[in-house]
Amino acid sequence: MYVCNCNGIREREIRAAIASGASRPAEIFRACGQTPQCARCVCDMRKMLSEQDEALRYAAE
């Protein structure tokens, strides 16, 4: 599924960037070799980042 239509960034690419250490939307764009355009996808990226943080928090328990 495309998360960023402007740059054609898919969900799996974002998840890979997060798994590689991206912790902010700007870092996700950089990891994907893109720059933000309209920024509509930033909220979705932040949600994915917080989901990952929550998953790591539960895994640590």
C-alpha positions in Angstrom: 0.0 0.0 0.0 1.3 3.5 -0.8 1.6 5.8 2.2 3.2 8.7 0.3 1.6 9.2 -3.1 3.7 12.1 -4.1 6.9 10.1 -3.8 5.5 6.6 -4.3 6.7 5.4 -0.9 5.1 2.2 0.2 4.3 1.0 3.7 6.9 -1.8 3.5 9.6 0.8 2.6 8.6 2.9 5.6 8.7 -0.1 7.9 12.1 -1.0 6.6 13.4 2.5 7.2 12.0 2.4 10.8 13.6 -1.0 11.3 16.9 0.5 10.2 16.7 3.2 12.8 14.6 6.0 11.4 12.8 7.8 14.3 11.3 10.8 12.5 9.5 11.3 9.2 12.4 13.3 7.9 14.7 10.3 8.4 12.2 8.0 6.7 12.2 10.3 3.6 16.0 10.4 3.7 16.2 6.6 4.0 13.9 6.3 1.0 15.9 8.8 -1.0 13.0 11.3 -1.2 12.0 14.7 0.0 8.6 15.7 1.5 6.2 17.2 -1.0 2.7 17.9 0.4 3.3 16.2 3.8 -0.1 14.5 4.0 1.7 11.2 4.7 3.6 12.6 7.7 0.7 11.8 10.1 0.7 8.2 8.9 4.4 7.9 9.3 4.2 9.2 12.8 1.5 6.7 13.6 3.8 3.9 12.2 6.7 5.2 14.3 4.6 5.2 17.5 3.3 1.7 16.8 6.9 0.5 16.5 7.8 2.3 19.7 4.9 0.6 21.5 5.8 -2.8 20.1 9.3 -2.4 21.3 8.1 -1.3 24.7 6.0 -4.4 25.1 8.7 -6.7 23.8 11.1 -5.3 26.5 8.7 -6.4 29.3 
